Every structure is written in structure tokens, then in C-alpha cells.
């Protein structure tokens, strides 16, 4: 495959890119626009590594309103609604919804997904349905599965056994939810247990951590300490961490030192957490997003994710990660030009670090020929225009091709 007239991120020149046998074999600078015979003429648009969705719940996609709507809009009513819907799960139900959601994500340039799957189900129905899909989806995307204890590990009957069973079935990542455990002691113990379990089975860790509007919810310090002391460091991810927006700055100053030392990753879900959080506030209402800008400025890895696609927690998910970037830039006061220039990091390179796939990710000779072409010339234009993904290619094979939207008639105005 030959691609011409492509722009790369943070580069001023145009590039010709050659792919052979599913890998990049040449990335060379063009001196000018060319009209060579090619498979893809990028027409001076941005070519970059595929988008990464590092935090989504595929087991719950497309279930909003089933069996009832989350009328309060709270995280906890969402959990109650899902507990009722969970009883209706079947293999065909789960797989049908997951494949529909996967098509949506692929059409929006996503080729790498980390999904959390609820394992507080004695039958592990969703996990058993989704695990076999990893191989089926491999030509289109990479799928990592998190064993996610939605209703707790220590607080759910046989929670530990279910987590271990989930790893045997095919989970790649050990999850947790310490703020939902019955007691702080349970939450603390669960964090250390999760890290120990991951070490035992050579797995990654991704915890729903402090997803609550409670400035006293401080399990992040426990998770970071466990990651540091165990040496797991960047193999550990703290998702959501929305309580951080309620921490006082003196505590955060101390906490950030630990976070930096620990080397852990963060994932924020801007639209969903803004929707779910602050529900118990009068005014002023909490924004509900962790300190994305401050973490990034401290040199700590932060990725953005959508979290949900039309489920009890968030009914407007649409598979478009550019929406998450746009929302985070506004809500987290990242509206400077320097912020815009690197905005795509949040849904590309930073997500690769979360998923621990950086060695095989990116536009470099020798790496898999996975890329997308966006209808824009750089990060700034792509974010501002919320640009379409016009090509998505995986291992040198075209997954999607889209014609950019074009206005065929518009009045010409003059002063």
C-alpha cells in the first residue's frame, strides 16, 4: 500500500508512506504535493495512529431504558438499573449489542479498546459472551478485557472467586471499585488485593477509583502506593478519580508527588462524569472531572474515554472520541493554543500507554500499518472542526472510507 500527500502530527512537511505485509516499511518526506499512482491520496490531510478507547463498558452498551430509565441521573441509580438488566443477559443479547457498538467505534477511527465487563454475576454471562469475540474482532481492533467488580469485591458474595475465575476465562486486566465497597477498610484491602492478584497472573490493573463526589474518598493514594511498592507502576491505571476535584490543594500537592513517583496512568471520561457527578450539590455544582490539566502538566499520563454508549449511566454515547477531547478542553480550562496543538494525544498516544501497547503503536517503520486519515491538517483544525475520519486502515487493509461532507451551495456574502 502506498499513501501520498499525508501530513503527520507536529510535522510541517508532506509525507509518502509505504506499507508491506501489514507493516510500515517507509516513511519519507515529500518536497511538494505529488500525483503519483497510489492506494490513498491523503490530499494534505492529517494521518495519525488510530484512536484508542481505553475505558468503555461493552457489556452494557445499548441498554438505556432497559428495564427502566435512570431518572435521577446518578451513578448509583445507574448501578441499580444495571443490576436489574444484568438478570436479563444472554450470550446472544450481549454479543449482538457488542458487535453493533464495535461497528460504531470502528467507523469513528477506533482500533484499540479496553472494555470493563461486570463480573459481579455468578454466571459471568457477559464475560463468557465477550471473551470469544476478541479473536473475531482482531482483524478490526484489539480488545482488552477488564474483570470489573461493579458491586464490589469484598462486599459481593464470592467476589474474590469471581475475579479469579474471570482471569481464567480470558480477562486481561484486574479491576476494582474501592469507593463502592461497604467500608473504607474493605476498599483499602481491595486495592492491595487487586495489585497482588495482577502480579500473580501477570495482568494489568485498571480501577474505577474514587468515582464519587466525596473529598474524603482517597483510595487513589492507596492504589498509587501499592503500584509503587509492587513495581507495577505504569501497568496500573486509575480511572475516573473524580473525587480529586473536591480535594483541597494542600492535599493534592502531597498526592501529586506520590502519583508522579508511582508512574500510574489516568483515564478521565469527561461527558459521562460531568453528567453523573454533582447530583447531590446545590450551587455551586461540581464539574465532576478529575484534574486533567494539572495531571498532564505534572508529567502524569492522562487519556480520555467515552465510558458508555447508550446505557443506564449515559444515554448519549456515540462512539466519537473527538467529542471527549472537545468537552475536556472546555471543562478543564485547556483552551490555549498550546493545549490544542497536542489535544489528540489524549485519544492516541496517551491511551496507548494506558493499554501498554506503545511498542507496537504509532507511525514508524517496523510497526503495524494501522492508521487513520482525518479531514483536517493538524490537531487544532481536527478538534475545532470535529473532523470526520475519512480513512481507517489496519495492517495495510482498508476498514472504512468516507467522503468528507461538502457544501454544494452556499450564499456568497460581501460587505
C-alpha positions in Angstrom: 0.0 0.0 0.0 1.2 3.5 -0.9 -0.1 6.7 0.7 0.9 10.1 -0.7 0.4 13.7 0.3 -0.1 12.9 4.0 0.6 15.2 6.9 1.9 13.8 10.2 1.3 15.2 13.6 3.7 18.1 14.6 5.5 17.9 11.2 5.4 20.7 8.6 6.3 18.6 5.5 4.1 16.2 3.5 4.9 12.5 3.5 4.8 9.4 1.4 4.2 6.2 3.4 4.7 2.7 2.2 3.2 -0.4 3.8 4.1 -4.0 3.0 2.8 -7.2 4.6 0.9 -5.2 7.2 3.8 -3.1 8.4 5.2 0.4 7.7 8.3 -0.1 5.6 9.0 3.5 4.6 8.0 7.0 5.9 9.7 9.6 3.7 9.4 13.4 3.3 7.9 14.8 0.1 9.4 18.0 -1.3 6.0 19.1 -2.7 2.5 17.8 -3.5 2.7 14.8 -5.9 0.3 13.0 -8.2 1.9 9.5 -8.2 0.0 6.4 -8.6 -1.1 5.3 -5.1 -3.7 3.5 -3.0 -4.6 6.5 -0.9 -4.1 10.2 -1.7 -4.4 11.9 1.7 -4.8 15.2 -0.1 -2.7 17.0 2.6 -4.9 15.9 5.4 -3.7 14.5 8.8 -2.6 10.9 9.0 -2.1 9.6 12.5 -2.2 6.5 14.6 -5.8 5.1 15.2 -7.9 6.4 18.1 -7.9 4.4 21.3 -10.9 3.9 23.6 -9.3 3.0 26.9 -12.4 2.8 29.0 -15.8 1.6 27.9 -18.4 -0.9 29.2 -19.3 -3.0 26.2 -21.4 -5.4 28.2 -23.9 -2.6 29.0 -24.0 -0.8 25.6 -27.4 -0.1 24.0 -29.4 -0.9 27.2 -30.5 2.6 28.1 -34.1 2.4 29.3 -34.0 -1.4 29.9 -35.7 -2.3 32.1 -36.1 1.3 33.2 -34.5 4.7 32.9 -32.1 6.2 35.3 -34.3 9.1 36.3 -32.1 10.6 39.0 -29.1 10.6 36.7 -26.9 9.4 39.4 -24.1 6.8 39.3 -25.8 4.8 42.0 -29.2 4.6 40.3 -27.4 3.6 37.2 -25.8 0.7 39.1 -29.3 -0.3 40.3 -30.7 -0.2 36.8 -27.9 -2.3 35.5 -28.3 -4.9 38.3 -31.8 -5.4 37.1 -30.8 -5.5 33.4 -28.0 -7.9 34.2 -30.5 -10.6 35.1 -31.8 -10.5 31.5 -28.4 -11.1 29.9 -27.8 -13.9 27.4 -24.9 -14.7 25.1 -26.8 -13.7 22.0 -28.0 -10.5 23.7 -24.5 -9.5 24.7 -22.8 -10.4 21.5 -25.3 -8.7 19.3 -25.0 -5.4 21.2 -21.2 -5.5 21.4 -20.8 -6.1 17.7 -23.1 -3.1 16.9 -21.1 -0.9 19.3 -17.8 -2.2 17.8 -19.0 -1.2 14.3 -19.8 2.3 15.6 -16.4 2.7 17.2 -14.6 1.3 14.1 -16.5 3.7 11.9 -15.1 6.6 14.1 -11.5 5.6 13.8 -11.1 3.4 16.9 -8.8 0.3 16.6 -7.9 -0.3 20.2 -10.5 -0.8 23.0 -10.3 -1.6 26.7 -13.6 -2.7 28.0 -14.7 -3.2 31.6 -17.0 -6.2 32.0 -19.1 -6.7 35.1 -18.0 -9.9 36.9 -20.4 -9.5 39.9 -22.6 -12.0 38.1 -22.4 -15.6 39.5 -22.8 -16.9 35.9 -20.3 -14.5 34.3 -22.6 -14.4 31.3 -21.3 -11.2 29.7 -17.7 -12.2 30.2 -18.2 -15.6 28.6 -20.0 -14.0 25.7 -17.4 -11.3 25.0 -14.2 -13.2 25.6 -14.6 -15.2 22.4 -15.2 -12.0 20.4 -11.5 -10.9 20.9 -10.4 -13.2 18.1 -13.4 -12.4 15.9 -12.7 -8.7 16.2 -8.9 -8.9 15.8 -8.9 -8.1 12.1 -10.6 -4.8 13.0 -9.5 -3.9 16.5 -7.6 -5.0 19.6 -9.7 -5.7 22.6 -8.5 -5.8 26.2 -11.0 -7.1 28.9 -11.1 -5.8 32.4 -12.6 -8.0 35.1 -14.7 -5.3 36.7 -16.4 -5.9 40.1 -19.3 -3.5 39.6 -20.8 -4.3 43.0 -17.5 -4.7 44.9 -15.0 -7.5 45.6 -15.1 -7.8 49.4 -18.8 -6.6 49.5 -20.2 -9.0 46.9 -20.7 -12.7 47.7 -17.8 -14.8 46.4 -16.4 -11.6 44.9 -12.8 -12.8 45.1 -13.6 -16.1 43.5 -15.4 -14.5 40.6 -12.5 -12.2 39.9 -10.1 -15.2 39.8 -12.5 -17.1 37.6 -12.7 -14.1 35.2 -9.0 -14.2 34.7 -9.1 -17.9 33.8 -11.8 -17.2 31.2 -9.8 -14.5 29.5 -9.7 -11.2 31.3 -6.5 -9.3 30.6 -6.8 -6.6 33.3 -7.8 -6.7 37.0 -10.4 -4.1 38.0 -11.7 -2.7 41.3 -14.2 -0.2 42.8 -13.0 0.7 46.3 -15.4 3.6 46.9 -18.3 1.3 46.4 -17.2 -1.3 49.0 -19.1 -1.4 52.2 -16.3 0.2 54.4 -13.1 2.1 53.9 -11.3 -0.9 55.3 -12.8 -3.1 52.5 -11.8 -0.5 50.0 -8.2 -0.3 51.2 -7.9 -4.1 51.4 -9.3 -4.5 47.9 -6.7 -2.2 46.3 -3.8 -4.2 47.7 -5.6 -7.5 46.8 -6.1 -6.3 43.2 -2.5 -5.4 42.7 -1.4 -8.8 44.3 -3.8 -10.7 42.0 -2.5 -8.9 38.9 1.1 -9.7 39.8 0.3 -13.3 40.5 -1.3 -13.7 37.0 0.9 -11.2 35.1 -2.0 -8.9 34.3 -2.6 -5.2 34.2 -4.7 -3.2 36.6 -7.4 -0.6 35.9 -9.5 0.6 38.9 -12.7 2.7 39.0 -11.1 4.8 41.7 -12.9 7.5 43.8 -15.7 7.9 41.3 -17.7 9.8 43.9 -18.3 13.5 44.9 -16.7 12.9 48.3 -13.5 14.7 49.1 -12.8 12.1 51.8 -12.7 9.3 49.2 -9.0 8.8 49.0 -8.3 5.3 47.7 -6.1 6.8 44.9 -3.3 7.2 47.4 -3.7 3.5 48.4 -3.6 2.3 44.7 -0.7 4.5 43.8 1.3 3.3 46.9 0.5 -0.3 46.0 1.7 0.3 42.4 4.9 1.9 43.6 5.8 -0.7 46.2 5.0 -3.6 43.9 6.9 -2.2 41.0 3.8 -2.4 38.7 4.0 1.4 38.1 2.7 2.1 34.5 0.9 -1.2 34.4 -1.7 0.4 36.7 -4.4 2.8 35.7 -6.8 4.9 37.9 -10.0 5.6 36.1 -12.4 8.5 36.8 -10.8 9.7 40.1 -13.5 12.4 40.2 -13.2 12.9 43.9 -9.9 14.7 43.1 -11.9 17.7 42.0 -13.0 18.0 45.7 -9.6 17.5 47.2 -8.0 20.6 48.8 -4.9 21.9 47.1 -2.6 21.2 50.1 -3.5 17.5 50.0 -3.2 17.5 46.2 0.3 18.9 46.5 1.3 15.9 48.6 -0.7 13.5 46.5 0.9 14.5 43.2 4.3 13.8 44.5 3.2 10.2 45.1 1.4 9.9 41.8 4.5 11.1 39.9 6.6 8.6 41.8 4.2 5.8 41.2 4.1 6.1 37.4 0.5 5.1 37.2 -1.8 6.2 34.3 -5.2 8.0 34.5 -8.3 7.9 32.4 -11.0 10.6 32.5 -14.5 10.3 31.0 -15.5 13.9 30.6 -19.0 13.8 29.3 -20.2 11.0 31.5 -18.7 12.2 34.7 -19.9 15.8 34.2 -23.4 14.3 33.7 -23.3 11.9 36.7 -21.4 14.0 39.3 -22.6 17.0 41.2 -26.1 15.4 41.6 -26.1 16.0 45.4 -24.9 19.6 45.1 -26.9 22.7 45.2 -24.9 25.6 43.9 -22.1 25.8 43.1 -22.3 22.4 41.4 -19.1 20.2 40.9 -17.8 19.8 37.4 -17.2 16.2 38.1 -14.0 15.8 36.2 -10.6 14.9 37.7 -7.7 17.4 37.4 -6.8 16.5 33.8 -4.8 19.7 33.1 -2.9 19.6 36.3 -2.1 15.9 36.0 -0.9 16.4 32.4 1.2 19.4 33.4 2.8 17.4 36.1 4.0 14.9 33.5 1.5 12.2 34.5 -0.2 10.3 31.7 -3.9 11.0 31.2 -6.1 9.6 28.5 -9.7 10.4 27.7 -12.5 7.9 27.1 -16.2 7.8 26.4 -17.2 5.2 29.1 -20.7 4.4 27.8 -22.7 4.1 24.7 -26.4 4.4 25.5 -26.5 2.5 28.8 -28.0 3.3 32.3 -25.2 5.7 33.1 -25.0 7.7 29.8 -27.7 7.5 27.1 -26.0 9.8 24.5 -22.7 7.9 23.8 -22.0 8.0 20.1 -18.5 6.4 19.6 -16.9 9.7 18.8 -13.8 10.3 20.9 -13.2 13.8 19.4 -16.3 14.8 21.4 -14.5 13.8 24.6 -11.5 15.9 23.7 -13.6 18.9 22.8 -15.5 18.6 26.1 -12.4 18.2 28.2 -10.7 21.2 26.6 -13.6 23.4 27.6 -14.4 21.9 31.1 -10.8 21.7 32.2 -9.7 25.1 31.1 -7.4 23.8 28.4 -8.3 26.4 25.8 -4.9 27.8 25.0 -3.3 27.2 21.6 -0.6 25.1 23.1 -3.3 22.8 24.5 -4.9 22.5 21.1 -1.6 21.5 19.4 -1.3 18.3 21.4 -5.0 17.6 22.0 -5.1 14.4 20.0 -2.6 12.9 22.5 -5.5 12.3 24.8 -7.1 9.7 22.5 -4.0 8.4 20.8 -0.5 8.1 22.4 -1.8 8.5 26.0 -4.3 5.7 25.5 -1.6 3.5 24.1 0.4 4.0 27.3 -2.7 3.1 29.4 -3.2 -0.1 27.4 0.6 -0.9 27.4 0.8 -1.1 23.6 3.1 1.8 22.9 5.8 -0.6 21.5 3.5 -1.6 18.6 1.6 1.7 18.2 2.5 4.7 16.0 3.5 5.8 12.5 7.0 4.3 12.4 8.9 1.9 10.2 8.6 -1.6 11.5 5.3 -1.1 13.4 1.9 -2.5 12.3 0.4 -0.4 9.4 -2.5 0.8 11.5 -3.6 4.4 10.9 -6.4 6.9 10.2 -6.7 9.9 8.0 -8.7 12.8 9.4 -10.3 15.6 7.5 -8.0 18.3 8.8 -4.4 19.4 8.6 -3.4 19.3 12.3 -4.7 18.7 15.8 -6.0 22.2 16.0 -8.1 22.0 12.9 -9.3 18.5 13.6 -10.5 19.5 17.1 -12.0 22.8 16.0 -14.0 21.2 13.2 -14.7 17.9 14.9 -13.4 16.4 11.7 -14.5 13.1 10.1 -12.3 10.1 9.9 -12.1 9.7 6.1 -9.9 6.5 6.1 -9.2 3.9 8.6 -6.6 1.3 7.7 -5.4 -1.8 9.7 -2.5 -3.9 8.8 -2.5 -2.3 5.5 -6.1 -3.2 4.8 -8.8 -0.5 4.4 -11.5 -0.8 7.1 -13.5 2.3 6.3 -13.5 5.0 3.7 -15.7 8.1 4.0 -16.3 11.1 1.7 -15.9 14.3 3.7 -19.0 16.4 4.0 -19.1 19.0 1.2 -21.4 22.1 0.9 -22.7 22.2 -2.7 -24.4 25.5 -2.4 -24.0 28.5 -0.1 -24.8 32.2 -0.5 -21.8 34.5 -1.1 -21.9 37.4 1.3 -20.0 40.6 0.9 -19.8 44.0 2.7 
